[in-house]
Amino acid sequence: MPPTYSRTAVLAIAALAALAGALVLSAAFLLVRNSDDNAPIQIVLPTTVPSQEQPPSTGNPDASPGVAGQAIKVYVSGAVQNPGVYELRQGDRVFDAVTAAGGVDQGADPETINLAALVRDEGYYFVPRLGETPRPGVAAAVAAANAPAGDAAKSHQGLVNLNTAGAGVLGSLPGIGTTRANAIIDHREHNGPFKSTVDVLNVPGIGEGTFEKIRDLVTVGPPG
């Protein structure tokens, strides 16, 4: 015997069937309306925007000789805690060299050297004590180690020639430094070569005290 349904159930089933039919007809109508001569459906994938936060690599900055950061070695002596040879980096200063040697010792006179000067490979940096005049051999070694290539700093007996030395060599002399070294060069360019070492007293900023520190370390070269 077939199942029997109430009037309400029959009406509900009929309504659902009508709704389903309407949805099917609507979908078919929209598909026909939006079709473009049966053109294939294109699926567009999202693209990735390249990140610009990190710049392209420029390679190893230490690959070329002489660039900042390259390892160099310098000799530090005089009134420092631990004199010796130390490894620094291209671009370091004399201050870094003195710090590597443990800092200055008691009684040191660091104002006689230029702590802000750049160090160079195989450089020699001497920190004198208060009132100390470096031995001529030490001053000559410092001047030779720090002289630019081709600088005719030493004329004879290992002394620094006031008439030919460059700013780097003159500045390594005790009590001179960068400012007075440039003053010496400026004076000789405007007034001619020094005739005697005493003439350096005519340079602004150089007094008797400074001259006494360098008297035995400098020369004006052989006559003629």
Sequence and secondary structure as in RCSB ss.txt:
>XXXX:A:sequence
MPPTYSRTAVLAIAALAALAGALVLSAAFLLVRNSDDNAPIQIVLPTTVPSQEQPPSTGNPDASPGVAGQAIKVY
VSGAVQNPGVYELRQGDRVFDAVTAAGGVDQGADPETINLAALVRDEGYYFVPRLGETPRPGVAAAVAAANAPAG
DAAKSHQGLVNLNTAGAGVLGSLPGIGTTRANAIIDHREHNGPFKSTVDVLNVPGIGEGTFEKIRDLVTVGPPG
>XXXX:A:secstr
      HHHHHHHHHHHHHHHHHHHHHHHHHHHH STT              SS      TTSSTT TT EEEEE
EEESBSS EEEEEETT BHHHHHHHTTSB TTB GGGS TTSB  TT EEEE BTT    HHHHHHHHHHHS TT
   B STT EETTT  HHHHHTSTTTHHHHHHHHHHHHHHH S SSGGGGGGSTT  HHHHHHHTTTEE  S  
